Amino acid sequence: MECTVVHHIAFEDLGSFATPLRERGYEVACRHAGTAPLSLEEWLRADLVVVLGGPIGAGDVDAYPWLREELAGLRARIGRGLPVLGICLGAQLIAVALGGSVGRRAGHSEIGWRELDLGPSPGVLAGLSGVPVLHWHGDNILLPSNLAPLASTPGTPCQAFAAGTHVL
């Protein structure tokens, strides 16, 4: 099985996600979104696409025009019911691809380790109950009305969400 990882900054990789993916039989290939963007065929061919974070936001398409193609690839993949996982910026891009938006936070960025407040049905996130995770963001995801957050923190109402069984 093929897992394509889209990263936005050279030093950010799969981290603790790499081992479980490889243990489940995925061959992992990484691509930099701005310098080696995926073609539409590549977006649709992979068994799983993981879109990682970075120091930009989903609304920065004027400064980073390649984000438009990334959003188009995500829309096509999600529209076909193909699995995608978004982390940080990846989650922002998925939210926008689904019809949501991203807004700048009022006040300070959320940076540091904190437990998530898991919603009543956290699904695959249930294992994170009581586990501090790293937060480093200055934006808030605003989901489309048909989706609900799976996790939050006091300053970030949407820390995680799912759409169907193929998008996290």
N, C-alpha and C positions, 0 to 999 in steps of 0.2 A: 504494500500500500504506500501511496505517496502523500507526504505532508509537505506542503509548500508554506514556508514561513516568510512573511513580508515584514521587513524591518525598516525603520526610519532613521536610525542612528547606528553607526558601526559597532559600538560596544554593547548594544542591547541585543540579547539573544533569548532563546527559550528558557534559560535558567532551569528551574526545578521541573519544568514541563518536559524537558528533553528526554529524561530517562523513562518516564511512564509511556511516552509515545513510542520510543524505540522498543520497549518491552512488549508493546502491543503490536509490533510488526511494522511500524511506519519507517520508511526511509525518509529522512528529513533533508530538504533542500532549502537554502536561504537565498532570498533576493532582496536587494535594497530598492525600496519603492521609487526613489528619485533617480537613481543611476541605472537601474536594470528593471524597469517596470514589467509586470506580467502582461502578456497579450491576453485578449479575451479567451482564446483557446486554452491558455494555461490556467486562467481563473477557473475554467469549467472542467478541466481535465483532472486536477488533483483530487484525491480522495478526501483530503482535509486541507483547509487553508487556515493558518493562524496569522492574524494581523497584530503586530506588536505596537508598543508605544513610541513616544518620542517627544521632543521639546516643542512641538508645534500643536496646533489645534485643528479640528475638522473645518473650522471656518476660515482657515488661512489659505484658501484656494487661489487668491490673487497673488500671494507671495510664492506659492508652491503650486503652479498650474497642473503638475502631474497628479495632484490629489483628485482632480476631476476624473481622470482615467481610473484611478483606484476606486473611487466611488462607483463608477460605471461597472467595473468588474465585480464589486461587492453586490450591487443591485442584481446583476445577471445571475450570479452564483446563488444568492438568497432566493431569487425568483424561481429558480429551478429546484429548490429544496435541498441544496448541497450543503454539507456541514462546514461551518465557519466558527472560529473562536476569535474574539477580539479582546485585547488587553489594553487598557488605558486609551491611547489614541485610537487603537483598533476598535474599541467599544464605541467611541465617539463616532467614528466613521460608519459603523454598522447602524447606529441609531439614526444618523442622517440618511443613510441608504434606505432605511425603513420608513422614512417620512418624519422623523423627529428632528431635533435641533440640539445645538450646544450653545450654552451661554456662559459668559465670563462670570466667575464667582464674585459676589459682593464681599468686600473685605479681603481677608488673607487667604493665601493658598493653603491647602491641606497637605502638610508634609510631616511624615513620621509614621510610627507604628501604632496601630489601633485595631481593636477587634471590630468586626462588622456586626451591625444589627441585622440579623437575618429575618426576612419576612416570614409569614405563616407557612409558606410552601417554598423553602429554599432549594428544593430539588438537589442537584449535584453539589450544591454549595453547603449542604448540611455538615459535611466533614470539617468545615471551617469554623464551626461554632466554638467560641472561646479561643480561637487562634489569632494572635495579632498578625496583621498583614501590613505591608508597606504601602503608604499612600503618598503620592507626589503629583498633585494636580491643582490647576487653577481654574478649571472649567467645570461646569455641571451639565450632565446629560439630561435633556428634556425629551422624554419618550413620547412616541405617538400615543394617542388616547386608548388604543387597543392593547397596550402593553403595560405591565406593572413591574416595578423594581423587585428584585430578589433579595437585595441587600442595600443597606444605607449606613451612613454615619451621621452624627448631628449636623455637620456642615455640608454634607453631600447626600441629597435625597436618593440618588440613583448610583449605587456603586456597582451593581451588576443587574443584568436582565437576560431573559431568554425570549426567543421568538420561535414558536413551534418546538420541534425536537431537534432542529438542525442548527440553531443559532444560539450562541452563548457569548 
